[in-house]
Amino acid sequence: MNNLQSIYDAQKVAMDNTNEAENVIRNVDFAKEMATFTTMQIRMQAGIAMLAQANALPQLVLQLLR
């Protein structure tokens, strides 16, 4: 009976360790993806701002010519 209990305890520890390792991996992946998402969002906003400036430039030139 003691032998079965020790086998059970060892298996439970192994399962807990596996679950903890999986959680750590998932959390790291989530953090990496959020960093990538934030980087891409900043790039997109910078691109939109550049397009807005590029589209406004001809209007400014026309106003100067008037």
Order of alpha helices (4+ residues) and beta strands (2+ residues): alpha
